[in-house]
Amino acid sequence: MDHTANLPISALGYLARQLGGVLSTQPSFAKNTYSYSWEEKICFYLNYQKFDGDQSLLLEQWLVSQLKREPIDKQKLSVMALEHLKKSRIVLPSKITLGRMISQKVNQAIERFHRDIAHSLPSEKRALLQNLITPENKGSYSRFAELKKSPANANSTVMEEYLGYFEEIQKMGILECDLSHIHPDVIAALAKKGRYYTSSQMREIASKLKREAIIICFLYETVKNILDYLISMYKRILLDINRRSKNEVSAERVRVSQKNKGKLKSASNFIRQAFSQESVQNLSLIQFIEQFNREDMLESASACEAIDKLEETGISDKIAARFSYIRQFSKQFFKFGIKSKSWLKIIAQWT
């Protein structure tokens, strides 16, 4: 143990002068065959390793794993790389060389991280990503900008528009991207960049892999938002249809039934009794009519007219129209054919 660790530098300097020497806080050692030999022995004894190709690859892999765990900026990643090398008992070079080496490995790790995300989408599908951020003509919005719009209130036009967005993203293969090995916060952080960058800023990103990774994460999160919107709107519309239909039908039904309750029974008895008599052909019209109560028959006629009026109000047609409205989008909604287990799990949680 070093017993001089707690002594002031001035005291150590005084002792060194008394012994005829000079204290140096940065001692230098001669580099020769003898010193190299001892350096190797000391490193072996302390279980230190040189920073060779294998260690370089391991450092890069470790940095990529950290990038997948949480959102990390470049400066923090460099500090983490240095601490990791120290804990891994790596013989560090000079500060200048070390800084250059860590900067290089951090850049390589970030590029590899972006490559892992970009390559989750087949190459033929990745070619479509550039089309999203490229306007069809000068002055027009790109599809990338259109996807950033927040959902408006529910109506047939808006819902059909967002169903189209979903189908377009699905055809690009985004739902089949396996990003389960990346923390959701990391995906959300990259998606946030895609939401804030303009199309022109996206096109100016030098790294193609980074550009593709941001777009993929943006679309990945956008699909979740669209699904959330569509499911909530379907639920809201169906509940509204149920509530309004129930209220309208119940109100009209109460009005008609309270006034005409039981009056149709007279008509039913009249028809059943009249045509079950064997001697009905021998009765005159007056004799036939006198068999039945005049008031009951008139009330039955009023009840039949009330039912006709209920149909004439168009309530049944309105209900059918509302259900046909939702059916129009339901057919399209349930034909999405989602096969990804991760996406089916997400939808199950929402519903």
Secondary structure by P-SEA (a helix, b strand, c coil): ccccccccaaaaaaaaaaacbbbbcbbbbbbcaaaaaaaaaaaaaaccccccaaaaaaaaaaaaaaaaaccccaaaaaaaaaaaaaaaccccccaaaaaaaaaaaaaaaaaaaaaaaaacccaaaaaaccccccccccccccaaaaaacccccccaaaaaaaaaaaaaaaaacccccccccccaaaaaaaaaaaaaccaaaaaacccaaaaaaaaaaaaaaaaaaaaaaaaaaaaaaaaaaaaaaaaaaaaaaaaaaaaccccaaaaaaaaaaaaaccccccccaaaaaacccaaaaaaaaaaaaaaaaaaacaaaaaaaaaaaaaaaaaaaaaacccccaaaaaaaaaac
